[in-house]
């Protein structure tokens, strides 16, 4: 840390609340201090505006308004804004103090794997996505504005400050920072050549940060900010796999899309970008995630462009041009909320057409000669690039043309053509969908025009959702982009209310917008139990099992049903039962045979009682036999040892 005893703010209590303890760093907008919040008894980072900015009432009013808006942005991965205010000549912002290091330190040290870098980057996008949802555009995403605390939690700093600058009308002389050259989007460099991008501009900058996190190298580098800014508009970004082959080509299309020069080709916002990063990470093998990221080479840490900030000013012709003014070598990146010492940071100028650089030394005659020569060159160039052969041309409309015809049309108009494919629900395969830039746009001859050719609609495999709950099945289908159009019930052996399948079936490959019918189990179907009485046991079993029933068997005596034949079922015949439930067959053992008592010689009363106790019906004898005390002379069937008859049958007596 740097502490200056001559600094008048050290020891001062701002607005009776914030006691300034020590100086942290200086940046393009002012200085940052560690202060004690006397009201809440906590340490905060106090950003104090430079004196020249604090004297501009328009800037101060906008700065305070944006600070109040940023204070409403509460998210674990965003540096919190606690308070803002003004105490005499001190205009300040009180923010969360993050103790740790910046993402720049992590990139410099190269002590992380690809997987660990992605974990940090996903946190960065979480914070940025929360800001985008709340209507904020950061405009200055760079490693210096990404803080990492001791627990490896990422926090994005300085939301709203760039917006305060760009909308305040502050002149170049006020040295207002709006972005670092290495991370500016093309539309920030040349607003007149690109459509406004909003959140997509942050996506571009974040993509460049990810490129650097994965490779240790900046995507664009140079000795001067103007060189770097030019590359954002006209240069070609290397593929990450060309710098670090161990990454394979997996990251190449992701970063090509995020860092496309045309804003409409990028993800809409940080949330969409994070979805793509998370999806890619899930598909990467462990050996790629475990690849160590090399430390940044010294050249990438010490180039002039790395330590210079780019500013925007109105040129004399009313257009905007990148402009900067040299500042003190002691200036540091404008995000010093992390408690560490920053190295030197300088800022140099990018002269616009309206900028005249005056030498402080006595003028000589030869600068006038050079000035006239430069003016002649500028006039000739202006004619060539406006109404001459190098003047802008209109991108022709080729939508709906076959690929070969569209390429020929664009080349005839003087453009270099790059062909890319894209899915389309409406344009047939092989035909032009659109161009980038769009038809009707003005571009210089030999400029690149990307022709997007249809590969037909996006095709997706329908996931298998059998045995899932309805909610889980819906989530699975919706994660693949499908919509459940209807739900049908179907009897099935699968548990009631669980998914039987889908239509189209799981595993089939269909258009991404195909409506899906979810088929849900209504449990097994109910079937009437058939009448199988009198059938043999085997025949009855076959008949019941064919209907889906499980069959068990029990036996019982039945004097009327032949042995081995079915007497009855449980449930009884004609009853509705679910397929798969159990039906019990009662199979006859025939009549029950019992011993016949020998009652010859017994009185009528004794004989009748003995036979009935044994389970027989009695025929013969009368009240007269009882009265005369007659005895049994014979019986049929005969009784005695080994003599049996069906239980319940009739024994006839003679007296």
ZAMARGU-4260 file (C-alpha; in steps of 0.2 Angstrom, whole numbers, plus 5000, padded with zeros to 4 digits):
<rodrens>
0) 5000/5000/5000 | 5005/5018/4998 | 5003/5030/5012 | 5007/5048/5011 | 5008/5059/5026
5) 5006/5074/5015 | 4989/5068/5009 | 4977/5080/5017 | 4963/5067/5017 | 4973/5055/5029
10) 4965/5057/5046 | 4951/5067/5040 | 4933/5062/5044 | 4922/5065/5029 | 4904/5070/5032
15) 4907/5066/5051 | 4906/5048/5046 | 4921/5041/5036 | 4938/5043/5045 | 4951/5041/5031
20) 4964/5029/5037 | 4976/5025/5022 | 4978/5028/5004 | 4976/5013/4992 | 4978/5018/4974
25) 4975/5032/4961 | 4965/5029/4946 | 4958/5039/4931 | 4943/5046/4941 | 4952/5049/4957
30) 4959/5040/4972 | 4954/5026/4984 | 4956/5026/5002 | 4953/5014/5017 | 4941/5022/5028
35) 4932/5018/5045 | 4913/5020/5044 | 4911/5027/5062 | 4892/5024/5062 | 4893/5006/5057
40) 4910/5002/5064 | 4917/4994/5048 | 4930/4997/5035 | 4925/5003/5018 | 4934/5008/5002
45) 4931/5027/4999 | 4933/5032/4981 | 4936/5051/4981 | 4934/5060/4964 | 4948/5071/4957
50) 4946/5089/4961 | 4943/5094/4943 | 4929/5082/4942 | 4922/5087/4958 | 4921/5105/4952
55) 4910/5100/4937 | 4892/5101/4944 | 4884/5092/4929 | 4896/5077/4931 | 4894/5077/4950
60) 4875/5076/4949 | 4876/5062/4936 | 4889/5053/4946 | 4879/5053/4962 | 4863/5048/4952
65) 4872/5033/4945 | 4879/5029/4962 | 4862/5029/4970 | 4856/5017/4956 | 4871/5006/4958
70) 4868/5005/4977 | 4852/4996/4973 | 4862/4982/4964 | 4864/4969/4978 | 4872/4953/4973
75) 4886/4941/4980 | 4897/4944/4965 | 4895/4963/4964 | 4905/4975/4975 | 4892/4983/4985
80) 4890/5002/4985 | 4885/5008/5003 | 4884/5027/5002 | 4888/5042/4992 | 4889/5060/4996
85) 4899/5077/4996 | 4908/5085/5010 | 4914/5103/5004 | 4926/5099/4990 | 4926/5080/4993
90) 4914/5070/4982 | 4915/5052/4987 | 4908/5035/4985 | 4908/5022/5000 | 4910/5004/4994
95) 4913/4987/5000 | 4931/4984/5004 | 4937/4968/4997 | 4953/4961/5004 | 4962/4949/4991
100) 4968/4952/4974 | 4962/4956/4956 | 4959/4944/4942 | 4974/4953/4934 | 4985/4945/4948
105) 4978/4928/4944 | 4981/4929/4926 | 4999/4935/4929 | 5003/4921/4941 | 4995/4907/4930
110) 4992/4896/4946 | 4975/4889/4940 | 4968/4875/4930 | 4956/4878/4916 | 4942/4871/4927
115) 4947/4883/4941 | 4947/4898/4929 | 4930/4893/4923 | 4923/4893/4941 | 4930/4911/4943
120) 4923/4916/4926 | 4905/4909/4930 | 4905/4920/4946 | 4910/4935/4935 | 4895/4932/4923
125) 4884/4929/4938 | 4887/4946/4944 | 4886/4954/4927 | 4870/4945/4923 | 4862/4952/4939
130) 4867/4969/4933 | 4860/4967/4916 | 4844/4961/4923 | 4843/4977/4933 | 4846/4987/4918
135) 4865/4991/4920 | 4878/4990/4907 | 4896/4990/4915 | 4906/4997/4899 | 4923/4993/4907
140) 4924/4974/4910 | 4943/4970/4912 | 4953/4960/4925 | 4957/4975/4935 | 4938/4977/4939
145) 4936/4959/4944 | 4941/4957/4963 | 4944/4940/4971 | 4943/4939/4990 | 4952/4927/5002
150) 4938/4914/5000 | 4940/4914/4981 | 4923/4923/4979 | 4923/4935/4963 | 4916/4952/4964
155) 4914/4964/4950 | 4918/4982/4954 | 4913/5000/4947 | 4895/4997/4940 | 4888/5013/4934
160) 4904/5024/4934 | 4907/5022/4915 | 4888/5027/4912 | 4891/5042/4923 | 4905/5047/4912
165) 4898/5045/4895 | 4882/5054/4899 | 4889/5069/4908 | 4897/5079/4894 | 4914/5080/4903
170) 4927/5085/4891 | 4943/5076/4887 | 4953/5088/4898 | 4944/5080/4913 | 4952/5063/4909
175) 4936/5053/4911 | 4939/5035/4909 | 4927/5024/4900 | 4936/5009/4895 | 4953/5000/4893
180) 4959/4998/4875 | 4962/4980/4876 | 4944/4976/4881 | 4934/4989/4871 | 4921/4982/4860
185) 4921/4987/4841 | 4905/4998/4844 | 4914/5008/4858 | 4928/5011/4846 | 4918/5016/4830
190) 4900/5019/4836 | 4895/5025/4819 | 4900/5008/4811 | 4890/4997/4822 | 4872/4997/4829
195) 4871/5001/4848 | 4874/4985/4858 | 4871/4988/4877 | 4873/4972/4886 | 4882/4964/4871
200) 4896/4976/4873 | 4899/4969/4890 | 4898/4951/4883 | 4912/4956/4871 | 4923/4962/4885
205) 4920/4947/4895 | 4924/4936/4881 | 4941/4944/4879 | 4944/4942/4898 | 4940/4923/4896
210) 4952/4922/4882 | 4965/4929/4893 | 4961/4918/4908 | 4962/4902/4897 | 4978/4907/4887
215) 4988/4919/4898 | 4988/4931/4882 | 4977/4945/4877 | 4967/4943/4861 | 4973/4960/4855
220) 4989/4968/4860 | 5000/4983/4854 | 5012/4997/4859 | 4999/5010/4858 | 4980/5011/4862
225) 4976/5016/4845 | 4984/5000/4838 | 4974/4989/4850 | 4958/4999/4846 | 4960/4997/4828
230) 4962/4978/4830 | 4945/4977/4838 | 4937/4984/4822 | 4948/4977/4809 | 4959/4963/4816
235) 4956/4944/4818 | 4956/4936/4835 | 4967/4921/4836 | 4959/4904/4842 | 4962/4899/4860
240) 4968/4882/4854 | 4981/4890/4843 | 4989/4897/4858 | 4986/4883/4870 | 4983/4867/4860
245) 4979/4857/4876 | 4962/4867/4876 | 4957/4857/4860 | 4945/4867/4849 | 4931/4866/4862
250) 4933/4885/4866 | 4935/4891/4849 | 4917/4893/4843 | 4912/4900/4861 | 4924/4914/4860
255) 4922/4917/4842 | 4903/4920/4845 | 4906/4931/4861 | 4919/4941/4853 | 4911/4943/4836
260) 4913/4961/4829 | 4895/4961/4825 | 4885/4964/4841 | 4870/4954/4835 | 4880/4938/4833
265) 4885/4938/4852 | 4875/4931/4866 | 4861/4944/4871 | 4868/4946/4889 | 4879/4939/4902
270) 4865/4927/4907 | 4865/4919/4890 | 4884/4919/4889 | 4885/4910/4906 | 4872/4897/4900
275) 4884/4893/4885 | 4899/4892/4896 | 4891/4881/4908 | 4884/4869/4894 | 4902/4868/4887
280) 4910/4865/4904 | 4898/4850/4907 | 4903/4843/4890 | 4922/4845/4893 | 4932/4829/4898
285) 4942/4830/4915 | 4959/4830/4905 | 4954/4847/4897 | 4947/4855/4914 | 4964/4850/4922
290) 4975/4858/4909 | 4986/4871/4919 | 4984/4889/4912 | 5001/4896/4909 | 5006/4913/4917
295) 5005/4928/4907 | 5021/4932/4897 | 5030/4947/4902 | 5026/4956/4886 | 5008/4955/4889
300) 5010/4963/4906 | 5021/4978/4901 | 5015/4984/4884 | 5010/5002/4883 | 4992/4997/4878
305) 4990/4987/4893 | 4993/5002/4905 | 4983/5015/4895 | 4965/5020/4895 | 4955/5025/4880
310) 4942/5040/4881 | 4929/5046/4870 | 4927/5064/4864 | 4917/5073/4851 | 4927/5077/4836
315) 4925/5093/4826 | 4914/5085/4813 | 4901/5079/4826 | 4907/5061/4826 | 4915/5052/4840
320) 4933/5047/4841 | 4944/5039/4854 | 4954/5052/4863 | 4965/5051/4878 | 4977/5063/4888
325) 4993/5058/4896 | 4992/5057/4914 | 5004/5054/4929 | 5014/5038/4929 | 5008/5035/4946
330) 4990/5032/4941 | 4984/5015/4944 | 4969/5005/4937 | 4952/5013/4941 | 4946/4998/4952
335) 4957/4998/4968 | 4945/4991/4980 | 4956/4977/4983 | 4969/4980/4997 | 4986/4979/4988
340) 4998/4991/4979 | 4995/4993/4961 | 5010/4996/4949 | 5012/5012/4938 | 4998/5016/4926
345) 4999/5029/4912 | 4987/5036/4899 | 4991/5042/4882 | 4982/5051/4868 | 4973/5044/4853
350) 4971/5059/4842 | 4955/5062/4833 | 4953/5071/4816 | 4949/5087/4826 | 4964/5085/4838
355) 4979/5097/4836 | 4994/5092/4846 | 5004/5108/4850 | 5022/5107/4855 | 5027/5117/4870
360) 5044/5122/4862 | 5046/5137/4851 | 5039/5134/4834 | 5050/5132/4818 | 5045/5133/4800
365) 5046/5114/4796 | 5031/5109/4807 | 5021/5120/4795 | 5027/5111/4780 | 5023/5094/4788
370) 5005/5101/4793 | 5002/5106/4775 | 5008/5089/4768 | 4997/5080/4781 | 4982/5091/4776
375) 4984/5086/4758 | 4986/5068/4762 | 4970/5069/4773 | 4960/5078/4759 | 4965/5065/4746
380) 4961/5051/4758 | 4944/5059/4762 | 4939/5060/4744 | 4945/5042/4740 | 4936/5035/4755
385) 4919/5044/4752 | 4915/5047/4734 | 4930/5038/4726 | 4933/5020/4722 | 4937/5016/4741
390) 4920/5024/4746 | 4907/5014/4755 | 4896/5002/4746 | 4879/4995/4751 | 4878/4976/4756
395) 4865/4969/4744 | 4850/4958/4749 | 4854/4940/4746 | 4841/4932/4758 | 4833/4916/4750
400) 4846/4914/4736 | 4856/4898/4734 | 4873/4899/4742 | 4883/4900/4726 | 4872/4914/4719
405) 4873/4924/4735 | 4892/4922/4736 | 4893/4928/4718 | 4881/4943/4722 | 4891/4949/4737
410) 4908/4947/4728 | 4901/4957/4713 | 4897/4971/4725 | 4916/4971/4730 | 4915/4962/4747
415) 4926/4948/4753 | 4914/4934/4758 | 4915/4922/4773 | 4902/4908/4773 | 4895/4901/4789
420) 4881/4890/4793 | 4866/4892/4804 | 4850/4883/4808 | 4834/4890/4802 | 4816/4885/4804
425) 4810/4895/4789 | 4824/4895/4776 | 4827/4879/4766 | 4844/4870/4768 | 4857/4878/4757
430) 4849/4895/4755 | 4855/4912/4762 | 4847/4917/4779 | 4855/4933/4782 | 4872/4943/4780
435) 4883/4951/4793 | 4882/4966/4792 | 4864/4966/4787 | 4858/4970/4769 | 4858/4989/4766
440) 4872/4993/4777 | 4887/5003/4771 | 4904/4995/4771 | 4921/4999/4763 | 4926/4988/4747
445) 4935/4972/4752 | 4927/4972/4769 | 4922/4955/4776 | 4904/4951/4774 | 4898/4935/4783
450) 4885/4925/4773 | 4874/4914/4784 | 4868/4898/4775 | 4854/4888/4782 | 4857/4870/4787
455) 4838/4868/4790 | 4829/4868/4807 | 4839/4863/4823 | 4837/4844/4826 | 4837/4838/4844
460) 4836/4820/4852 | 4820/4818/4862 | 4826/4813/4880 | 4820/4796/4888 | 4809/4801/4902
465) 4801/4784/4906 | 4797/4781/4925 | 4800/4799/4929 | 4788/4810/4938 | 4778/4822/4927
470) 4787/4838/4934 | 4804/4830/4931 | 4800/4824/4914 | 4794/4842/4909 | 4810/4850/4916
475) 4820/4837/4906 | 4811/4841/4890 | 4811/4859/4892 | 4830/4859/4896 | 4832/4853/4878
480) 4820/4866/4871 | 4804/4856/4869 | 4787/4861/4875 | 4774/4848/4882 | 4759/4851/4871
485) 4748/4839/4880 | 4747/4825/4893 | 4738/4808/4889 | 4734/4795/4902 | 4737/4777/4898
490) 4735/4760/4907 | 4752/4753/4911 | 4761/4742/4923 | 4772/4757/4927 | 4767/4766/4943
495) 4752/4777/4942 | 4756/4795/4938 | 4773/4791/4932 | 4778/4794/4914 | 4776/4779/4902
500) 4784/4788/4887 | 4783/4802/4875 | 4776/4805/4857 | 4788/4806/4848 | 4797/4793/4857
505) 4812/4795/4868 | 4828/4794/4858 | 4821/4800/4841 | 4828/4815/4833 | 4816/4828/4829
510) 4814/4847/4825 | 4818/4858/4841 | 4800/4865/4840 | 4791/4848/4839 | 4777/4848/4851
515) 4779/4833/4864 | 4765/4823/4870 | 4768/4816/4888 | 4761/4799/4891 | 4757/4796/4909
520) 4752/4780/4918 | 4735/4778/4924 | 4740/4761/4932 | 4735/4744/4926 | 4718/4742/4917
525) 4703/4734/4925 | 4697/4717/4918 | 4681/4707/4922 | 4686/4690/4931 | 4679/4677/4919
530) 4668/4662/4925 | 4680/4647/4925 | 4669/4636/4937 | 4669/4618/4931 | 4685/4620/4921
535) 4701/4610/4925 | 4713/4619/4935 | 4726/4621/4921 | 4713/4628/4909 | 4707/4640/4922
540) 4725/4646/4925 | 4729/4649/4907 | 4713/4659/4904 | 4716/4670/4919 | 4735/4673/4916
545) 4731/4678/4898 | 4721/4692/4905 | 4736/4698/4916 | 4730/4691/4932 | 4742/4682/4945
550) 4734/4665/4950 | 4734/4655/4966 | 4725/4639/4970 | 4717/4631/4985 | 4707/4615/4987
555) 4691/4610/4995 | 4678/4596/4996 | 4663/4598/4985 | 4650/4584/4983 | 4643/4591/4967
560) 4660/4595/4957 | 4671/4582/4951 | 4688/4581/4959 | 4701/4593/4950 | 4688/4604/4943
565) 4686/4623/4948 | 4673/4626/4961 | 4674/4645/4962 | 4686/4661/4961 | 4690/4675/4972
570) 4686/4688/4967 | 4670/4680/4960 | 4667/4679/4941 | 4660/4695/4934 | 4670/4707/4946
575) 4681/4720/4939 | 4699/4719/4945 | 4716/4727/4939 | 4727/4717/4928 | 4741/4710/4938
580) 4731/4708/4954 | 4728/4690/4961 | 4714/4678/4958 | 4712/4663/4969 | 4705/4647/4962
585) 4696/4635/4973 | 4698/4617/4965 | 4686/4603/4970 | 4693/4588/4979 | 4677/4579/4976
590) 4665/4573/4990 | 4672/4571/5007 | 4672/4552/5012 | 4668/4547/5030 | 4666/4530/5039
595) 4648/4523/5040 | 4644/4518/5058 | 4636/4500/5060 | 4619/4503/5068 | 4611/4486/5065
600) 4603/4481/5081 | 4601/4499/5088 | 4585/4507/5092 | 4578/4518/5079 | 4582/4534/5090
605) 4600/4528/5093 | 4603/4523/5075 | 4597/4540/5068 | 4607/4550/5081 | 4623/4540/5077
610) 4622/4542/5059 | 4618/4561/5059 | 4632/4564/5071 | 4643/4555/5058 | 4637/4568/5045
615) 4624/4557/5036 | 4606/4560/5032 | 4594/4546/5038 | 4580/4538/5028 | 4568/4524/5036
620) 4560/4521/5053 | 4545/4531/5059 | 4537/4537/5075 | 4529/4520/5076 | 4546/4511/5076
625) 4551/4523/5090 | 4535/4520/5099 | 4536/4501/5098 | 4555/4502/5102 | 4559/4493/5086
630) 4577/4489/5081 | 4587/4491/5065 | 4587/4475/5055 | 4598/4481/5041 | 4606/4497/5033
635) 4611/4503/5016 | 4625/4507/5013 | 4632/4494/5026 | 4642/4500/5041 | 4657/4494/5050
640) 4675/4494/5048 | 4682/4500/5031 | 4665/4505/5025 | 4664/4523/5019 | 4652/4534/5010
645) 4651/4553/5005 | 4648/4564/5019 | 4631/4571/5018 | 4624/4556/5008 | 4609/4546/5014
650) 4609/4530/5024 | 4593/4520/5023 | 4587/4510/5038 | 4576/4494/5039 | 4567/4489/5055
</rodrens>
